[in-house]
Amino acid sequence: MYKVGVIGPHSSVERIIHIGKEYEHTMEFVAYPYRDFHETESIVRKHNQNVDVWLFSGQISYMTAMKALNSEEKLVYIQHTESDIYKSLLHMGYYQNEFLNRVSIDEITTSHLEQALQQIDIEPKEMYIKTFDINSSTQELIDFHLELWKSGKTKGAITCFEAVYLGLKEAGVPTYRISTTDMEIRQALRILAERTRTFYYKDTQISVQIIEMEHFDKITEKAKSSYHLQYFEMKVKETLLRYCENLDGSLMEKGNGRYVIFSSRGAIEREIKVLQETIAQLAEESDHSVAVGIGYGVTVHSAEINAQRAIQLSKERAEHGIVIIQEDGTMIQSAGEEEELRYSYRFDDKELIDKLKDVKISVKNYHKVAALIRRMNWNDFTIKDLAAHLYWDERNARRFMVSLCEVDLAEYAGEEACSTRGRPSKRYRLK
């Protein structure tokens, strides 16, 4: 059974979980209500490892979580449609005798509201609209509606937020809330059910983890006797067995500080934080870094090949960290960390491949840089930026960018103002 964390205001979470009882044989719903949507960030960071998927009552909390987790893989939100807007307008028309007139509305985009109004072919009069995003505050939206109402420009307000609705009601403003219908909740739950089938497929995929203690020969040399070395190896094995127990996996000792763990992909992804803690503990006990390579595949053979590639990449990186190679060729560096980087080492764009070959740049490194730029949301960047985030030597980073410029895959974007002595840094962008 998959655990679903439901995030939204209290009333919405209660409705979702009530309707979700139709799926109680396949999904367990756990309530994570908030008073303000900004609380979403702390909720998902704290409880992400406790659920298989997140379901959000609206798009704004979904966007907040996506930014916090830097991924949308485990996230589903309930899309509100024109019917939600019509419902709140009808309520206002009935209770206020005002329909599309002298009203203030907050919406995530104006296009949604415009499409709804176009379909009923009615021209609104004295309608005041405020759009919001993940940086907007509840008080900002309350003030928007309240000022219009106090000045006599509106007779009521329509809002997407429970906190704004309650705040305006307390201030005496006639307020109506845009809320999702039961039909929309059921549609989201159907999507969620499909998503859990994807999780089942991942759970059935095989995972091979290779954990290797760096410079094991030095550890051997430092051991005072063969007994001390055996005690150390027993301690390492005990630590890894505890981790294996969480995965329901099996451990194989390969010798010379190398260990292989067989389990499922779903178990690995659920216990990635436990793996990080285990690796940190091993590194502290051995006083040496630990490399980790994980491979996924539909067979043991394919998973093991990917794990071998991944451990090699982990060992090549100065900071090591966990490297994962998925069955579709997606590579994940620093897995489970804030600076996690995803890119593919497979590519079928012949023109791009030929250009990279001309300047002797690997497709893998090109995709790694492109993935970093997307994650950091850079419009342009310096050689120092690139070198610092990828742990490259600045000379290699410069050669890389100059080469890309030669084959028209990147361009010079100007210079960075420099307050200290020396030449200003050049800025580049990928095309």
C-alpha positions as a Markdown table, in Angstrom:
| # | Residue | x | y | z |
|---|---|---|---|---|
| 1 | Met | 0.0 | 0.0 | 0.0 |
| 2 | Tyr | 1.3 | 3.4 | -1.0 |
| 3 | Lys | 1.4 | 6.3 | 1.5 |
| 4 | Val | 0.0 | 9.6 | 0.1 |
| 5 | Gly | 0.7 | 12.8 | 1.9 |
| 6 | Val | -2.2 | 15.3 | 1.4 |
| 7 | Ile | -1.2 | 19.0 | 1.7 |
| 8 | Gly | -3.6 | 21.9 | 1.7 |
| 9 | Pro | -5.8 | 24.0 | 4.1 |
| 10 | His | -7.7 | 22.0 | 6.7 |
| 11 | Ser | -11.1 | 21.9 | 5.0 |
| 12 | Ser | -9.6 | 20.8 | 1.6 |
| 13 | Val | -7.5 | 18.1 | 3.2 |
| 14 | Glu | -10.5 | 16.7 | 5.0 |
| 15 | Arg | -12.6 | 16.6 | 1.8 |
| 16 | Ile | -9.8 | 14.9 | -0.2 |
| 17 | Ile | -9.2 | 12.2 | 2.4 |
| 18 | His | -13.0 | 11.6 | 2.7 |
| 19 | Ile | -13.3 | 11.1 | -1.1 |
| 20 | Gly | -10.1 | 9.2 | -1.1 |
| 21 | Lys | -11.7 | 6.4 | 0.9 |
| 22 | Glu | -12.7 | 4.9 | -2.5 |
| 23 | Tyr | -9.0 | 4.0 | -2.8 |
| 24 | Glu | -8.3 | 2.8 | 0.7 |
| 25 | His | -7.3 | -0.7 | -0.5 |
| 26 | Thr | -4.3 | 0.7 | -2.5 |
| 27 | Met | -3.5 | 4.0 | -0.9 |
| 28 | Glu | -3.2 | 5.3 | 2.7 |
| 29 | Phe | -3.8 | 9.0 | 3.0 |
| 30 | Val | -2.0 | 11.1 | 5.6 |
| 31 | Ala | -3.1 | 14.6 | 6.4 |
| 32 | Tyr | -0.5 | 17.5 | 6.4 |
| 33 | Pro | -2.8 | 20.6 | 6.7 |
| 34 | Tyr | -1.4 | 24.1 | 6.7 |
| 35 | Arg | -2.7 | 27.5 | 7.7 |
| 36 | Asp | -0.6 | 29.3 | 5.1 |
| 37 | Phe | 0.7 | 27.7 | 1.8 |
| 38 | His | 4.3 | 28.9 | 2.6 |
| 39 | Glu | 4.3 | 26.1 | 5.3 |
| 40 | Thr | 4.4 | 23.6 | 2.4 |
| 41 | Glu | 8.2 | 23.9 | 2.0 |
| 42 | Ser | 8.9 | 22.9 | 5.6 |
| 43 | Ile | 6.3 | 20.1 | 5.5 |
| 44 | Val | 7.7 | 18.4 | 2.4 |
| 45 | Arg | 11.3 | 18.8 | 3.5 |
| 46 | Lys | 10.6 | 17.2 | 6.9 |
| 47 | His | 8.3 | 14.4 | 5.8 |
| 48 | Asn | 9.3 | 13.6 | 2.2 |
| 49 | Gln | 10.9 | 10.3 | 3.3 |
| 50 | Asn | 7.7 | 9.3 | 5.1 |
| 51 | Val | 5.4 | 9.3 | 2.0 |
| 52 | Asp | 5.5 | 7.7 | -1.4 |
| 53 | Val | 3.8 | 10.6 | -3.2 |
| 54 | Trp | 2.4 | 14.1 | -2.3 |
| 55 | Leu | -1.1 | 15.2 | -3.3 |
| 56 | Phe | -1.7 | 19.0 | -3.2 |
| 57 | Ser | -5.1 | 20.7 | -3.0 |
| 58 | Gly | -3.9 | 23.4 | -5.4 |
| 59 | Gln | -1.2 | 24.5 | -7.8 |
| 60 | Ile | 0.5 | 27.1 | -5.6 |
| 61 | Ser | 1.5 | 24.6 | -2.9 |
| 62 | Tyr | 2.5 | 22.2 | -5.6 |
| 63 | Met | 4.8 | 24.9 | -7.1 |
| 64 | Thr | 6.3 | 25.6 | -3.6 |
| 65 | Ala | 7.0 | 21.9 | -3.1 |
| 66 | Met | 8.6 | 21.5 | -6.5 |
| 67 | Lys | 11.0 | 24.3 | -5.8 |
| 68 | Ala | 11.8 | 22.9 | -2.4 |
| 69 | Leu | 12.5 | 19.4 | -3.6 |
| 70 | Asn | 13.8 | 20.3 | -7.0 |
| 71 | Ser | 11.7 | 17.5 | -8.5 |
| 72 | Glu | 8.1 | 16.9 | -9.6 |
| 73 | Glu | 8.4 | 13.1 | -9.6 |
| 74 | Lys | 6.4 | 12.5 | -6.4 |
| 75 | Leu | 4.0 | 15.4 | -6.8 |
| 76 | Val | 0.4 | 15.6 | -8.0 |
| 77 | Tyr | -2.0 | 18.5 | -7.6 |
| 78 | Ile | -5.7 | 19.0 | -8.1 |
| 79 | Gln | -6.4 | 21.3 | -11.0 |
| 80 | His | -9.2 | 23.7 | -10.5 |
| 81 | Thr | -11.3 | 24.4 | -13.6 |
| 82 | Glu | -13.8 | 27.0 | -14.8 |
| 83 | Ser | -16.6 | 25.3 | -12.8 |
| 84 | Asp | -14.9 | 26.5 | -9.5 |
| 85 | Ile | -14.9 | 30.1 | -10.7 |
| 86 | Tyr | -18.6 | 29.8 | -11.8 |
| 87 | Lys | -19.5 | 28.3 | -8.5 |
| 88 | Ser | -18.1 | 31.2 | -6.5 |
| 89 | Leu | -19.6 | 33.8 | -8.9 |
| 90 | Leu | -23.0 | 32.2 | -8.5 |
| 91 | His | -22.7 | 32.3 | -4.7 |
| 92 | Met | -21.9 | 36.0 | -4.9 |
| 93 | Gly | -24.7 | 36.7 | -7.3 |
| 94 | Tyr | -27.2 | 34.9 | -5.1 |
| 95 | Tyr | -26.1 | 36.5 | -1.8 |
| 96 | Gln | -24.9 | 39.9 | -3.0 |
| 97 | Asn | -27.2 | 40.5 | -6.1 |
| 98 | Glu | -24.0 | 41.3 | -8.0 |
| 99 | Phe | -22.7 | 39.1 | -10.8 |
| 100 | Leu | -19.4 | 39.9 | -12.4 |
| 101 | Asn | -19.7 | 43.4 | -11.0 |
| 102 | Arg | -17.9 | 45.3 | -8.3 |
| 103 | Val | -15.8 | 42.3 | -7.2 |
| 104 | Ser | -12.1 | 41.6 | -6.4 |
| 105 | Ile | -10.6 | 38.3 | -7.4 |
| 106 | Asp | -7.2 | 36.7 | -6.7 |
| 107 | Glu | -6.0 | 34.1 | -9.2 |
| 108 | Ile | -2.7 | 32.4 | -10.1 |
| 109 | Thr | -2.9 | 33.6 | -13.7 |
| 110 | Thr | -5.4 | 35.9 | -15.5 |
| 111 | Ser | -5.7 | 33.5 | -18.4 |
| 112 | His | -7.7 | 31.0 | -16.4 |
| 113 | Leu | -10.2 | 33.6 | -15.4 |
| 114 | Glu | -10.3 | 35.1 | -18.9 |
| 115 | Gln | -11.1 | 31.7 | -20.4 |
| 116 | Ala | -13.9 | 31.1 | -17.9 |
| 117 | Leu | -15.5 | 34.5 | -18.7 |
| 118 | Gln | -15.2 | 34.0 | -22.5 |
| 119 | Gln | -17.2 | 30.8 | -22.3 |
| 120 | Ile | -20.2 | 32.5 | -20.6 |
| 121 | Asp | -20.0 | 35.5 | -23.0 |
| 122 | Ile | -20.6 | 38.1 | -20.3 |
| 123 | Glu | -18.6 | 41.3 | -20.0 |
| 124 | Pro | -17.6 | 41.9 | -16.3 |
| 125 | Lys | -17.9 | 45.4 | -14.9 |
| 126 | Glu | -15.6 | 46.9 | -12.2 |
| 127 | Met | -13.7 | 43.6 | -11.6 |
| 128 | Tyr | -10.4 | 43.9 | -9.9 |
| 129 | Ile | -7.9 | 41.0 | -10.4 |
| 130 | Lys | -4.7 | 40.3 | -8.5 |
| 131 | Thr | -2.4 | 37.5 | -9.6 |
| 132 | Phe | -0.2 | 35.7 | -7.1 |
| 133 | Asp | 2.8 | 33.4 | -7.1 |
| 134 | Ile | 4.9 | 31.4 | -4.5 |
| 135 | Asn | 6.4 | 34.7 | -3.3 |
| 136 | Ser | 3.0 | 36.3 | -2.5 |
| 137 | Ser | 1.9 | 36.6 | 1.1 |
| 138 | Thr | -1.5 | 36.0 | 2.7 |
| 139 | Gln | -1.5 | 39.5 | 4.2 |
| 140 | Glu | -0.7 | 41.0 | 0.8 |
| 141 | Leu | -3.8 | 39.4 | -0.7 |
| 142 | Ile | -6.0 | 40.3 | 2.3 |
| 143 | Asp | -4.9 | 43.9 | 2.0 |
| 144 | Phe | -5.7 | 44.0 | -1.7 |
| 145 | His | -9.3 | 42.9 | -1.2 |
| 146 | Leu | -9.8 | 44.9 | 2.0 |
| 147 | Glu | -8.7 | 48.2 | 0.6 |
| 148 | Leu | -11.0 | 47.9 | -2.4 |
| 149 | Trp | -13.9 | 47.0 | -0.2 |
| 150 | Lys | -13.3 | 49.8 | 2.3 |
| 151 | Ser | -13.0 | 52.3 | -0.5 |
| 152 | Gly | -16.5 | 51.2 | -1.8 |
| 153 | Lys | -15.1 | 50.0 | -5.1 |
| 154 | Thr | -16.3 | 46.4 | -4.5 |
| 155 | Lys | -19.2 | 44.6 | -2.8 |
| 156 | Gly | -17.4 | 41.4 | -2.2 |
| 157 | Ala | -14.2 | 39.3 | -2.8 |
| 158 | Ile | -13.4 | 36.0 | -4.3 |
| 159 | Thr | -10.3 | 34.2 | -3.2 |
| 160 | Cys | -8.4 | 30.9 | -3.8 |
| 161 | Phe | -7.1 | 30.8 | -0.2 |
| 162 | Glu | -8.7 | 29.6 | 2.9 |
| 163 | Ala | -6.5 | 31.8 | 5.1 |
| 164 | Val | -7.5 | 34.9 | 3.0 |
| 165 | Tyr | -11.1 | 33.9 | 3.1 |
| 166 | Leu | -11.1 | 33.6 | 6.9 |
| 167 | Gly | -9.1 | 36.9 | 7.3 |
| 168 | Leu | -11.6 | 38.8 | 5.1 |
| 169 | Lys | -14.6 | 37.2 | 6.8 |
| 170 | Glu | -13.2 | 38.4 | 10.2 |
| 171 | Ala | -12.8 | 41.9 | 8.8 |
| 172 | Gly | -16.5 | 41.8 | 7.7 |
| 173 | Val | -15.9 | 41.6 | 3.9 |
| 174 | Pro | -18.5 | 39.4 | 2.0 |
| 175 | Thr | -16.1 | 36.7 | 0.7 |
| 176 | Tyr | -16.5 | 33.6 | -1.4 |
| 177 | Arg | -13.9 | 31.0 | -2.0 |
| 178 | Ile | -12.8 | 29.3 | -5.2 |
| 179 | Ser | -12.6 | 25.6 | -4.2 |
| 180 | Thr | -12.3 | 22.4 | -6.1 |
| 181 | Thr | -15.3 | 20.2 | -6.9 |
| 182 | Asp | -15.6 | 16.6 | -5.9 |
| 183 | Met | -15.3 | 15.7 | -9.6 |
| 184 | Glu | -11.9 | 17.4 | -9.8 |
| 185 | Ile | -10.7 | 15.7 | -6.7 |
| 186 | Arg | -11.7 | 12.3 | -8.1 |
| 187 | Gln | -9.9 | 13.1 | -11.4 |
| 188 | Ala | -6.7 | 13.9 | -9.4 |
| 189 | Leu | -7.1 | 10.6 | -7.5 |
| 190 | Arg | -7.4 | 8.7 | -10.7 |
| 191 | Ile | -4.1 | 10.3 | -11.9 |
| 192 | Leu | -2.6 | 9.4 | -8.6 |
| 193 | Ala | -3.7 | 5.8 | -8.9 |
| 194 | Glu | -1.9 | 5.7 | -12.3 |
| 195 | Arg | 1.2 | 7.2 | -10.7 |
| 196 | Thr | 1.2 | 4.5 | -8.0 |
| 197 | Arg | 1.3 | 1.9 | -10.8 |
| 198 | Thr | 4.5 | 3.6 | -12.0 |
| 199 | Phe | 5.9 | 3.4 | -8.5 |
| 200 | Tyr | 5.0 | -0.3 | -8.6 |
| 201 | Tyr | 7.1 | -0.7 | -11.8 |
| 202 | Lys | 10.0 | 1.1 | -10.0 |
| 203 | Asp | 9.6 | -1.2 | -7.0 |
| 204 | Thr | 10.0 | -4.2 | -9.2 |
| 205 | Gln | 13.1 | -2.9 | -10.9 |
| 206 | Ile | 16.4 | -4.4 | -9.6 |
| 207 | Ser | 18.9 | -2.2 | -7.9 |
| 208 | Val | 22.6 | -3.0 | -7.5 |
| 209 | Gln | 24.7 | -0.8 | -5.1 |
| 210 | Ile | 28.4 | -0.9 | -5.0 |
| 211 | Ile | 30.0 | 0.7 | -1.9 |
| 212 | Glu | 33.8 | 1.1 | -2.0 |
| 213 | Met | 36.0 | 2.4 | 0.7 |
| 214 | Glu | 38.8 | 4.5 | -0.8 |
| 215 | His | 42.4 | 3.7 | -0.1 |
| 216 | Phe | 41.6 | 0.5 | 1.6 |
| 217 | Asp | 45.3 | -0.5 | 1.3 |
| 218 | Lys | 46.2 | 2.4 | 3.6 |
| 219 | Ile | 43.6 | 1.2 | 6.1 |
| 220 | Thr | 45.2 | -2.2 | 6.0 |
| 221 | Glu | 48.7 | -0.8 | 6.5 |
| 222 | Lys | 47.5 | 1.2 | 9.6 |
| 223 | Ala | 46.0 | -1.8 | 11.2 |
| 224 | Lys | 48.1 | -2.8 | 14.2 |
| 225 | Ser | 47.4 | -6.5 | 13.5 |
| 226 | Ser | 45.3 | -8.8 | 11.4 |
| 227 | Tyr | 42.8 | -9.0 | 14.3 |
| 228 | His | 42.4 | -5.2 | 14.3 |
| 229 | Leu | 41.7 | -5.3 | 10.6 |
| 230 | Gln | 39.2 | -8.1 | 11.0 |
| 231 | Tyr | 37.4 | -6.2 | 13.8 |
| 232 | Phe | 37.2 | -3.1 | 11.6 |
| 233 | Glu | 35.8 | -5.2 | 8.7 |
| 234 | Met | 33.2 | -6.7 | 11.0 |
| 235 | Lys | 32.2 | -3.2 | 12.2 |
| 236 | Val | 31.8 | -2.1 | 8.6 |
| 237 | Lys | 29.8 | -5.2 | 7.7 |
| 238 | Glu | 27.5 | -4.6 | 10.7 |
| 239 | Thr | 26.8 | -1.0 | 9.7 |
| 240 | Leu | 26.0 | -2.1 | 6.1 |
| 241 | Leu | 23.8 | -5.0 | 7.4 |
| 242 | Arg | 21.7 | -2.6 | 9.4 |
| 243 | Tyr | 21.2 | -0.5 | 6.2 |
| 244 | Cys | 20.4 | -3.7 | 4.3 |
| 245 | Glu | 17.7 | -4.5 | 6.8 |
| 246 | Asn | 15.9 | -1.3 | 5.9 |
| 247 | Leu | 16.0 | -2.2 | 2.2 |
| 248 | Asp | 15.1 | -5.9 | 2.7 |
| 249 | Gly | 18.2 | -6.4 | 0.6 |
| 250 | Ser | 21.2 | -8.8 | 0.5 |
| 251 | Leu | 24.9 | -7.9 | 1.1 |
| 252 | Met | 27.9 | -9.4 | -0.6 |
| 253 | Glu | 31.5 | -8.7 | 0.5 |
| 254 | Lys | 33.9 | -8.5 | -2.5 |
| 255 | Gly | 37.1 | -7.8 | -0.5 |
| 256 | Asn | 39.5 | -4.9 | -0.4 |
| 257 | Gly | 36.8 | -2.6 | 1.0 |
| 258 | Arg | 34.2 | -3.2 | -1.8 |
| 259 | Tyr | 30.6 | -4.3 | -1.0 |
| 260 | Val | 27.6 | -5.0 | -3.2 |
| 261 | Ile | 24.0 | -4.7 | -2.1 |
| 262 | Phe | 21.1 | -6.1 | -4.1 |
| 263 | Ser | 17.6 | -4.7 | -3.5 |
| 264 | Ser | 14.8 | -2.9 | -5.4 |
| 265 | Arg | 14.8 | 0.6 | -6.9 |
| 266 | Gly | 11.8 | 1.6 | -4.8 |
| 267 | Ala | 13.5 | 0.6 | -1.6 |
| 268 | Ile | 16.7 | 2.6 | -2.5 |
| 269 | Glu | 14.7 | 5.8 | -3.3 |
| 270 | Arg | 12.7 | 5.6 | -0.1 |
| 271 | Glu | 15.9 | 5.0 | 2.0 |
| 272 | Ile | 18.3 | 7.4 | 0.3 |
| 273 | Lys | 18.7 | 9.5 | 3.5 |
| 274 | Val | 19.6 | 6.3 | 5.4 |
| 275 | Leu | 22.2 | 5.5 | 2.8 |
| 276 | Gln | 23.7 | 9.0 | 3.2 |
| 277 | Glu | 23.9 | 8.6 | 6.9 |
| 278 | Thr | 25.5 | 5.1 | 6.5 |
| 279 | Ile | 28.1 | 6.4 | 4.1 |
| 280 | Ala | 28.9 | 9.3 | 6.5 |
| 281 | Gln | 29.3 | 6.9 | 9.3 |
| 282 | Leu | 31.7 | 4.6 | 7.3 |
| 283 | Ala | 33.8 | 7.6 | 6.2 |
| 284 | Glu | 34.1 | 8.7 | 9.8 |
| 285 | Glu | 35.1 | 5.3 | 11.1 |
| 286 | Ser | 37.6 | 4.6 | 8.4 |
| 287 | Asp | 38.9 | 8.2 | 8.1 |
| 288 | His | 38.7 | 7.8 | 4.3 |
| 289 | Ser | 36.1 | 8.8 | 1.7 |
| 290 | Val | 33.5 | 6.3 | 0.5 |
| 291 | Ala | 32.4 | 6.0 | -3.1 |
| 292 | Val | 28.9 | 4.8 | -4.0 |
| 293 | Gly | 27.5 | 3.7 | -7.4 |
| 294 | Ile | 23.9 | 2.6 | -7.9 |
| 295 | Gly | 22.5 | 0.9 | -11.0 |
| 296 | Tyr | 18.9 | 0.2 | -11.9 |
| 297 | Gly | 17.7 | -2.3 | -14.4 |
| 298 | Val | 15.1 | -4.8 | -15.4 |
| 299 | Thr | 17.6 | -7.6 | -14.9 |
| 300 | Val | 20.5 | -8.2 | -12.5 |
| 301 | His | 22.9 | -8.0 | -15.4 |
| 302 | Ser | 21.8 | -4.6 | -16.7 |
| 303 | Ala | 21.6 | -3.2 | -13.1 |
| 304 | Glu | 25.1 | -4.4 | -12.4 |
| 305 | Ile | 26.5 | -2.8 | -15.5 |
| 306 | Asn | 25.0 | 0.5 | -14.6 |
| 307 | Ala | 26.3 | 0.2 | -11.0 |
| 308 | Gln | 29.8 | -0.4 | -12.4 |
| 309 | Arg | 29.6 | 2.7 | -14.5 |
| 310 | Ala | 28.2 | 4.7 | -11.5 |
| 311 | Ile | 30.9 | 3.6 | -9.1 |
| 312 | Gln | 33.6 | 4.6 | -11.6 |
| 313 | Leu | 32.0 | 8.1 | -11.9 |
| 314 | Ser | 31.7 | 8.4 | -8.1 |
| 315 | Lys | 35.4 | 7.6 | -7.7 |
| 316 | Glu | 36.4 | 10.1 | -10.4 |
| 317 | Arg | 34.6 | 13.0 | -8.7 |
| 318 | Ala | 36.6 | 14.9 | -6.1 |
| 319 | Glu | 33.7 | 15.0 | -3.7 |
| 320 | His | 32.6 | 11.4 | -4.5 |
| 321 | Gly | 29.0 | 11.3 | -3.3 |
| 322 | Ile | 26.2 | 8.9 | -4.5 |
| 323 | Val | 26.0 | 8.4 | -8.3 |
| 324 | Ile | 23.0 | 6.6 | -9.8 |
| 325 | Ile | 22.5 | 5.4 | -13.4 |
| 326 | Gln | 18.9 | 4.5 | -14.3 |
| 327 | Glu | 17.8 | 2.0 | -16.9 |
| 328 | Asp | 16.9 | 4.8 | -19.4 |
| 329 | Gly | 20.4 | 6.2 | -19.2 |
| 330 | Thr | 19.6 | 9.1 | -16.8 |
| 331 | Met | 22.6 | 9.8 | -14.6 |
| 332 | Ile | 22.1 | 11.4 | -11.1 |
| 333 | Gln | 25.1 | 12.9 | -9.3 |
| 334 | Ser | 25.0 | 13.8 | -5.6 |
| 335 | Ala | 21.7 | 11.8 | -5.3 |
| 336 | Gly | 19.5 | 12.9 | -2.4 |
| 337 | Glu | 21.4 | 16.2 | -1.8 |
| 338 | Glu | 20.3 | 19.7 | -2.6 |
| 339 | Glu | 22.9 | 20.0 | -5.4 |
| 340 | Glu | 21.6 | 16.8 | -7.0 |
| 341 | Leu | 22.2 | 16.9 | -10.8 |
| 342 | Arg | 20.3 | 14.8 | -13.4 |
| 343 | Tyr | 21.4 | 14.4 | -17.0 |
| 344 | Ser | 21.5 | 11.7 | -19.7 |
| 345 | Tyr | 24.6 | 10.0 | -21.2 |
| 346 | Arg | 22.5 | 8.7 | -24.1 |
| 347 | Phe | 21.7 | 11.0 | -27.0 |
| 348 | Asp | 20.6 | 10.6 | -30.6 |
| 349 | Asp | 21.1 | 14.1 | -32.0 |
| 350 | Lys | 23.7 | 13.3 | -34.7 |
| 351 | Glu | 24.4 | 17.0 | -35.5 |
| 352 | Leu | 25.2 | 17.8 | -31.9 |
| 353 | Ile | 27.3 | 14.6 | -31.4 |
| 354 | Asp | 29.4 | 15.5 | -34.5 |
| 355 | Lys | 30.0 | 19.0 | -33.2 |
| 356 | Leu | 31.1 | 17.7 | -29.8 |
| 357 | Lys | 33.4 | 15.2 | -31.5 |
| 358 | Asp | 35.0 | 17.9 | -33.6 |
| 359 | Val | 36.2 | 19.7 | -30.4 |
| 360 | Lys | 36.7 | 16.4 | -28.4 |
| 361 | Ile | 34.0 | 17.0 | -25.8 |
| 362 | Ser | 32.0 | 14.1 | -24.4 |
| 363 | Val | 28.2 | 14.1 | -24.7 |
| 364 | Lys | 28.1 | 13.3 | -20.9 |
| 365 | Asn | 30.0 | 16.5 | -19.9 |
| 366 | Tyr | 27.9 | 18.6 | -22.3 |
| 367 | His | 24.7 | 17.2 | -20.7 |
| 368 | Lys | 26.2 | 17.7 | -17.2 |
| 369 | Val | 26.8 | 21.4 | -17.9 |
| 370 | Ala | 23.3 | 21.8 | -19.5 |
| 371 | Ala | 21.7 | 20.1 | -16.4 |
| 372 | Leu | 23.6 | 22.4 | -14.0 |
| 373 | Ile | 22.5 | 25.5 | -15.9 |
| 374 | Arg | 18.9 | 24.4 | -15.8 |
| 375 | Arg | 19.1 | 23.6 | -12.0 |
| 376 | Met | 20.8 | 26.9 | -11.2 |
| 377 | Asn | 18.5 | 28.8 | -13.5 |
| 378 | Trp | 21.5 | 30.7 | -15.0 |
| 379 | Asn | 20.9 | 33.0 | -18.0 |
| 380 | Asp | 24.7 | 33.2 | -18.3 |
| 381 | Phe | 27.7 | 32.2 | -16.1 |
| 382 | Thr | 31.5 | 32.6 | -15.6 |
| 383 | Ile | 34.2 | 30.0 | -15.8 |
| 384 | Lys | 34.5 | 30.3 | -12.0 |
| 385 | Asp | 30.8 | 29.4 | -11.6 |
| 386 | Leu | 31.2 | 26.3 | -13.8 |
| 387 | Ala | 34.4 | 25.1 | -12.1 |
| 388 | Ala | 33.0 | 25.7 | -8.6 |
| 389 | His | 29.8 | 23.8 | -9.0 |
| 390 | Leu | 31.2 | 20.9 | -11.1 |
| 391 | Tyr | 34.5 | 20.7 | -9.1 |
| 392 | Trp | 36.4 | 21.2 | -12.3 |
| 393 | Asp | 39.8 | 22.8 | -12.8 |
| 394 | Glu | 39.3 | 26.4 | -14.1 |
| 395 | Arg | 41.6 | 25.7 | -17.0 |
| 396 | Asn | 39.5 | 22.7 | -18.1 |
| 397 | Ala | 36.3 | 24.6 | -17.7 |
| 398 | Arg | 37.7 | 27.5 | -19.8 |
| 399 | Arg | 38.8 | 25.0 | -22.5 |
| 400 | Phe | 35.4 | 23.4 | -22.4 |
| 401 | Met | 33.5 | 26.7 | -23.0 |
| 402 | Val | 35.9 | 28.0 | -25.6 |
| 403 | Ser | 35.5 | 24.7 | -27.5 |
| 404 | Leu | 31.7 | 25.0 | -27.4 |
| 405 | Cys | 31.9 | 28.5 | -28.7 |
| 406 | Glu | 34.0 | 27.3 | -31.6 |
| 407 | Val | 31.3 | 24.9 | -32.8 |
| 408 | Asp | 28.5 | 27.4 | -32.1 |
| 409 | Leu | 27.0 | 25.6 | -29.1 |
| 410 | Ala | 27.7 | 28.4 | -26.7 |
| 411 | Glu | 28.4 | 32.1 | -27.0 |
| 412 | Tyr | 30.2 | 34.9 | -25.3 |
| 413 | Ala | 27.7 | 37.0 | -23.3 |
| 414 | Gly | 29.8 | 39.9 | -22.0 |
| 415 | Glu | 32.0 | 40.6 | -19.0 |
| 416 | Glu | 31.4 | 40.7 | -15.3 |
| 417 | Ala | 32.0 | 44.0 | -13.5 |
| 418 | Cys | 35.0 | 43.5 | -11.3 |
| 419 | Ser | 35.7 | 45.7 | -8.2 |
| 420 | Thr | 39.1 | 44.1 | -7.6 |
| 421 | Arg | 42.2 | 44.3 | -9.7 |
| 422 | Gly | 42.7 | 42.1 | -12.7 |
| 423 | Arg | 40.7 | 41.3 | -15.8 |
| 424 | Pro | 36.9 | 41.1 | -15.6 |
| 425 | Ser | 35.5 | 37.6 | -15.9 |
| 426 | Lys | 33.9 | 36.7 | -19.2 |
| 427 | Arg | 30.4 | 35.4 | -19.1 |
| 428 | Tyr | 29.0 | 32.7 | -21.4 |
| 429 | Arg | 25.7 | 31.1 | -22.2 |
| 430 | Leu | 24.7 | 27.9 | -24.0 |
| 431 | Lys | 22.7 | 28.2 | -27.2 |
